[in-house]
């Protein structure tokens, strides 16, 4: 296992990147907050989202560890890993890595014990589909879903699971395709009895909106633990 430890001068926390044994080697970057973590966010597109720890520090959110699983460079293969409808076998293999290998590695590597009420799964764009799929399949691990501008490849199932995580979705008014996808999920989750928060922002499909909304998601889900 290859390990790289890095500390960014712009944040008080620490970033740790290691390569785990999956698909020829897959990196995971973890943001470790300066105080003992009160909450945990597992995310796809890890090389992007793990860097947002400093935003949480500035927003004075509950102390949150971000566990970011890196994405593939190939967008087609990324979508196949993130959305269950395109390549079920590849999605299932990545799902197992995400919820079993990465989850156990986080516990043993950092000596933490995430509980569902303090743990969320987060994704943006195609990663939003991943967060919805993982959250619905594993409510025993993830008590909250954070989803920004989800793609349309994964849609609400006809029959929702009996146990549903809380869900916070955001999309921009200048990205109507993704806003429609988010609204579809909000309606389905609310109809199934889930606790759902939905935000519409005057924004297009970019990480400025996602990054700005991230602290609000964390406060909404975990503020009671602060």
C-alpha positions in Angstrom: 0.0 0.0 0.0 1.4 3.4 -1.0 0.9 6.3 1.3 1.3 10.0 1.0 0.7 12.4 3.9 0.1 16.0 3.1 -0.8 19.0 5.2 -2.2 22.1 3.4 -1.2 25.5 4.8 -4.6 26.9 4.0 -6.4 24.6 6.4 -6.0 23.6 10.0 -6.8 19.9 9.3 -4.7 17.3 7.5 -5.1 15.5 4.2 -4.0 11.9 3.9 -4.0 10.0 0.6 -3.5 6.3 0.4 -3.8 3.7 -2.4 -6.1 0.8 -1.6 -6.2 -2.5 -3.4 -9.1 -2.2 -5.8 -9.1 -2.2 -9.6 -5.4 -2.0 -9.9 -5.1 0.5 -7.1 -7.6 3.2 -6.1 -6.7 6.3 -4.1 -8.7 7.5 -1.2 -8.1 11.0 0.3 -9.2 11.7 3.8 -9.6 15.2 5.3 -8.9 14.9 9.1 -10.3 17.8 11.0 -8.2 19.5 13.7 -10.6 18.4 16.4 -11.8 14.8 17.0 -14.5 14.1 14.3 -18.1 14.3 15.3 -19.4 13.4 11.9 -18.2 11.5 8.8 -18.9 12.1 5.1 -18.0 9.4 2.6 -17.9 10.7 -1.0 -17.2 9.8 -4.6 -15.0 12.2 -6.7 -12.7 12.1 -3.7 -9.9 14.1 -5.2 -12.3 17.1 -5.4 -14.5 16.8 -2.3 -11.8 15.9 0.2 -10.3 19.4 -0.5 -13.4 21.1 0.9 -12.4 20.5 4.5 -11.2 24.1 4.8 -14.7 25.3 3.8 -16.2 23.4 6.7 -13.6 24.9 9.1 -14.5 28.4 7.9 -18.2 27.7 8.3 -17.7 26.4 11.9 -19.6 23.2 11.2 -19.4 20.2 13.5 -16.0 18.6 13.2 -16.3 16.4 10.2 -14.0 13.8 8.6 -14.3 13.6 4.8 -13.4 10.2 3.2 -13.1 10.8 -0.5 -12.8 7.8 -2.9 -11.1 9.0 -6.1 -12.9 8.8 -9.4 -11.7 7.4 -12.7 -10.5 9.8 -15.4 -12.7 8.0 -18.0 -16.1 9.6 -17.7 -17.9 6.6 -19.1 -16.3 4.2 -16.6 -17.0 6.8 -13.8 -20.7 6.7 -14.7 -20.7 2.9 -14.8 -19.3 2.9 -11.2 -21.6 5.6 -9.9 -25.0 4.8 -11.5 -26.4 1.2 -11.2 -28.3 1.1 -14.4 -25.5 1.1 -16.9 -23.1 -1.6 -15.9 -24.6 -3.5 -12.8 -21.5 -5.6 -12.3 -19.1 -2.7 -12.3 -21.4 -0.7 -10.1 -21.7 -3.6 -7.6 -17.9 -4.1 -7.5 -17.4 -0.4 -6.7 -20.3 -0.4 -4.2 -18.6 -3.2 -2.3 -15.3 -1.4 -2.3 -17.0 1.8 -1.1 -19.2 0.4 1.7 -17.0 -2.5 2.9 -13.3 -1.9 2.1 -13.1 1.8 2.4 -15.5 1.8 5.4 -13.4 -0.8 7.3 -10.1 0.8 6.3 -11.4 4.2 7.7 -12.2 2.6 11.0 -8.9 0.7 11.4 -6.6 3.4 9.9 -7.9 6.3 11.8 -9.3 4.6 14.9 -12.8 6.0 14.5 -16.2 4.4 14.9 -18.8 6.0 12.6 -22.4 5.5 13.4 -25.3 5.9 11.0 -26.7 9.0 12.7 -23.3 10.7 12.3 -22.5 9.5 8.8 -23.5 10.8 5.4 -22.7 9.8 1.8 -22.2 12.7 -0.6 -21.9 13.2 -4.3 -22.2 15.8 -7.1 -23.4 15.3 -10.7 -22.9 11.6 -11.5 -21.6 11.3 -7.9 -25.0 12.5 -6.8 -26.5 9.3 -8.4 -23.9 7.3 -6.4 -24.9 9.0 -3.1 -28.5 8.2 -3.7 -27.9 4.6 -4.7 -25.5 3.9 -1.8 -27.7 5.7 0.7 -30.8 3.9 -0.3 -29.0 0.5 -0.2 -27.2 1.0 3.0 -29.2 3.1 5.5 -27.6 1.0 8.3 -24.3 2.8 7.5 -25.4 6.2 6.2 -28.1 8.2 8.0 -28.0 11.0 5.6 -27.6 11.5 1.8 -26.1 14.7 0.4 -26.8 15.0 -3.3 -25.9 17.9 -5.6 -27.1 18.2 -9.2 -27.8 14.5 -9.8 -27.6 13.0 -13.2 -30.6 11.2 -14.7 -29.3 7.7 -15.2 -30.5 6.5 -11.8 -34.1 7.2 -11.0 -36.3 6.5 -8.0 -37.3 2.9 -7.8 -41.0 2.0 -8.0 -40.9 0.7 -4.5 -38.8 2.6 -2.0 -36.9 0.8 0.8 -38.8 0.8 4.1 -35.9 2.4 5.9 -34.7 5.7 4.3 -31.9 8.1 5.3 -32.5 11.8 5.6 -31.7 13.6 2.3 -30.5 17.0 1.4 -30.5 17.9 -2.3 -29.4 21.0 -4.2 -29.5 22.0 -7.8 -29.3 25.2 -9.9 -32.0 27.0 -11.8 -29.5 27.4 -14.7 -29.1 23.6 -15.0 -32.7 22.6 -15.7 -31.9 18.9 -16.6 -30.2 18.4 -13.2 -32.8 20.5 -11.3 -35.5 18.2 -12.8 -33.6 15.1 -11.7 -33.2 16.5 -8.1 -36.9 17.5 -8.0 -37.9 14.0 -9.1 -36.0 12.5 -6.2 -37.3 15.0 -3.7 -40.9 14.2 -4.6 -40.3 10.4 -4.5 -38.5 10.5 -1.2 -41.1 12.8 0.4 -43.9 10.6 -0.8 -42.1 7.6 0.8 -41.9 9.5 4.1 -38.3 10.6 4.2 -37.0 13.7 5.8 -35.9 15.8 2.8 -34.4 19.3 2.4 -34.3 20.8 -1.1 -32.4 24.0 -2.1 -32.6 25.7 -5.5 -29.8 28.1 -6.2 -29.3 30.5 -9.1 -26.4 28.6 -10.5 -25.3 26.4 -13.4 -23.6 23.0 -13.2 -20.4 23.8 -11.4 -18.6 23.2 -8.2 -19.0 26.7 -6.8 -22.6 26.0 -5.9 -21.8 22.5 -4.6 -18.9 23.8 -2.5 -20.9 26.6 -1.0 -23.8 24.3 -0.1 -21.7 21.7 1.5 -21.4 23.3 4.9 -25.2 23.8 5.0 -25.6 20.1 4.4 -23.3 19.2 7.2 -25.0 21.6 9.6 -28.4 20.4 8.7 -27.5 16.7 9.3 -25.1 17.0 12.2 -25.6 20.3 13.9 -27.3 18.5 16.8 -23.9 16.9 17.5 -22.0 20.1 17.8 
